[in-house]
Amino acid sequence: ETPAMANYQMAYLYASRKNIPVAQQYLQSALQIDPNLQPARDMLSSLQNSRFAQQAYGSYQTATQAYQGAS
């Protein structure tokens, strides 16, 4: 295994345990070592998109609770 692939595999483990920030750090390390490592690029993109979706959903829930509390 290459160092870049080892970082990618660590990222995969952390992502599967829902530890997104640490997974992103490992992916960034992998891409610094090998910018052409496509699986790392794909996973980083996926995690960034899912994180945005999670934040948006959290904001939606907060707004819903505030609306219900005001009613």
C-alpha positions as a printed NumPy array, in Angstrom:
array([[  0.   ,   0.   ,   0.   ],
       [  1.068,   3.532,  -0.709],
       [  0.926,   6.225,   1.988],
       [ -1.882,   7.959,   0.084],
       [ -3.941,   4.754,  -0.025],
       [ -3.299,   4.151,   3.691],
       [ -4.692,   7.604,   4.461],
       [ -7.683,   6.892,   2.224],
       [ -8.38 ,   3.642,   4.078],
       [ -8.187,   5.412,   7.439],
       [-10.627,   8.019,   6.108],
       [-12.979,   5.244,   5.056],
       [-12.917,   3.764,   8.558],
       [-13.616,   7.108,  10.214],
       [-16.362,   7.952,   7.722],
       [-18.055,   4.608,   8.37 ],
       [-18.095,   5.535,  12.067],
       [-19.62 ,   8.941,  11.234],
       [-16.506,  10.847,  12.314],
       [-16.581,  13.12 ,   9.283],
       [-14.032,  15.776,  10.367],
       [-11.297,  13.189,  10.975],
       [-12.164,  11.371,   7.752],
       [-11.819,  14.645,   5.853],
       [ -8.385,  15.241,   7.404],
       [ -7.176,  11.828,   6.257],
       [ -8.576,  12.423,   2.772],
       [ -6.832,  15.767,   2.539],
       [ -3.576,  14.107,   3.587],
       [ -4.071,  11.408,   0.966],
       [ -4.658,  14.023,  -1.72 ],
       [ -1.588,  16.008,  -0.669],
       [  0.484,  12.869,  -1.183],
       [ -1.261,  11.832,  -4.415],
       [ -3.527,  14.501,  -5.951],
       [ -4.708,  11.979,  -8.56 ],
       [ -6.114,   9.438,  -6.09 ],
       [ -9.642,   9.392,  -7.482],
       [-11.325,   7.382,  -4.674],
       [-10.104,   9.983,  -2.162],
       [-11.386,  12.827,  -4.344],
       [-14.777,  11.13 ,  -4.683],
       [-15.132,  10.413,  -0.976],
       [-14.091,  13.947,   0.013],
       [-16.675,  15.381,  -2.367],
       [-19.331,  13.027,  -1.035],
       [-18.558,  13.88 ,   2.594],
       [-18.624,  17.601,   1.9  ],
       [-21.99 ,  17.271,   0.166],
       [-23.463,  15.09 ,   2.907],
       [-22.165,  17.44 ,   5.591],
       [-23.872,  20.363,   3.876],
       [-27.089,  18.339,   3.699],
       [-26.837,  17.462,   7.401],
       [-26.344,  21.119,   8.325],
       [-29.295,  22.162,   6.179],
       [-31.491,  19.481,   7.753],
       [-30.414,  20.571,  11.233],
       [-31.35 ,  24.166,  10.415],
       [-34.709,  22.988,   9.103],
       [-35.4  ,  21.073,  12.32 ],
       [-34.465,  24.087,  14.439],
       [-36.755,  26.337,  12.426],
       [-39.604,  23.823,  12.661],
       [-39.23 ,  23.606,  16.437],
       [-39.161,  27.399,  16.746],
       [-42.289,  27.682,  14.594],
       [-44.108,  25.04 ,  16.623],
       [-43.059,  26.738,  19.85 ],
       [-44.419,  30.073,  18.625],
       [-47.781,  28.599,  17.611]])
